[in-house]
């Protein structure tokens, strides 16, 4: 498979401190690639670097053969990258339907938007049932669905998913991972950033482990699950 995203020797951080230190990785088109790591390892900084929110000080980020250096975030998103942020961030005073439509803000064709809404509704019937309800009144699990559904509304080629299990009950975590797998089956390439190793390696094809801002391990999901250091750090 061809590479859709390549990160080459990236250093990035805040003020004078680098959080990412010489990070390199690749995401193949059509794959689910995961980035595992504990809190503070640099996972969210990596997502911010890809989106141009924390531009790399050194190194390159290449999407579909194009260097993203200097590109503003809205341009990067228009090129086909969407992000599901951690913490179920929704617009609480807007309805479910309004939240979803914001995910397609770059699309002006009403028929295409309606088709995307129908597809998200088919994946999340509960959201369709609650389309007129204020997002802030939804349960935590429903807000997680809404966050993912909004990301799918742009029909991205690459979906960045940041900590989908954060703060959710085990049953809802399972539901979220099933939706990520379904998005992949729809043809979307996924970069999944997570701490929940068991669930992540169950759906990922290839992965990386980030520790203190550096790539500490890489391999197929099976190789990472069998890696002694990874096993000790995450499975005990």
Secondary structure, 3 states (H helix, E strand, C coil): CCEEEEEEEEEEEECCEEEEEEEEEEEECCCEEEEECCCCCCHHHHHHHHCCCCCCCEEEEEECCEECCCCCHHHHHHCCEEEECCCCCCCCCCEHHHHHHHCCCCCCCHHHHHHHHHHHHHHCHHHHHCCCCEHHHCCHHHHHHHHHHHHHCCCCCEEEEECCCCCCCHHHHHHHHHHHHHHHHCCCEEEEEECCHHHHHHHCCEEEEEECCEEEEEEEHHHHHHCHHHHHHHHC
